[in-house]
């Protein structure tokens, strides 16, 4: 059973501001905002939602297929994928373009300011879900606007269940377009901020949105997550991380846990807990793909944190 992950591949340039943004942004001057943050720490990581989700899903023993578009500068990332054993069959090179580039500044409260250049993502509609074989589950995560819309239609027409994960791509869509995504999707996942935006744009309550899919999953950072399914709400705790180093990619790690639990046919409590564990483990390392765990270690950590066993 393969999971098709439609989304971005990107280089993340991550900078750390050794202070709090709120001390340097004056609310009464927001209309003439002009700020500069000194960032002594900077590094470049492999990222993008599709890359991060695939990396984490592979750690869990899943079989991810990445569907994405990349630019002329992708060679180092391609070598990375080859090294970790992630197939590149459905990664399309777009000549005369850059691979997506995220420039992320994080403050001491783990708030983030991100500038993103989509580059080759604007051509993601050139990929087609029907090109992939043996796919039984998918996810539409942030990508080019046309590509996200097309991939959702492709999944729906092929009767392949999929997760709609609008993420930071949500502002690209109108309320009606988001409702179309929801109608086609099997599951929807957002963070708490995105959940509020989704309600505002669609005019629908969380209960109404949840009623249109098998499950609506809302992540709440350190406060865990909430799964709305079958008219019920299931609260999922977050294991305490052994360190809080970098939140970049935590949501993607969580989504990999969701996908794995869904593929395995687990109940929502076990699925949510695995997802939460993956997010908690990721935050203790820098970048979206530098944490390393064996399946045995992940099963032991699940047992330790939740007092029950799973088989990955």
Secondary structure, 3 states (H helix, E strand, C coil): CEEEEECCCEEEEEEECCCCHHHCCCHHHHHHCCCCCCCCEEEEEEECHHHHHHHHHHHCCCCEEEEEEECCCCHHHHHHHHHHCCCCCEEEECCCCCCEEEEEEECCCCCEEEEEECHHHHHHHHCCHHHCCCEEEEEEECCCHHHHHHHHHHHHHCCCCEEEECHHHHHHCCHHHHHHHHHHCCEEEEEHHHHHHHHHHHCCCHHHHHCCCCEEEEECHHHCEEEEECCEEEEECCCCCCCCCCCCCHHHHHHHHHHHHHHHCCCHHHHHHHHHHHHHHHCCCCCCCCCCCCHHHHHHHHHHHHCCCCCC
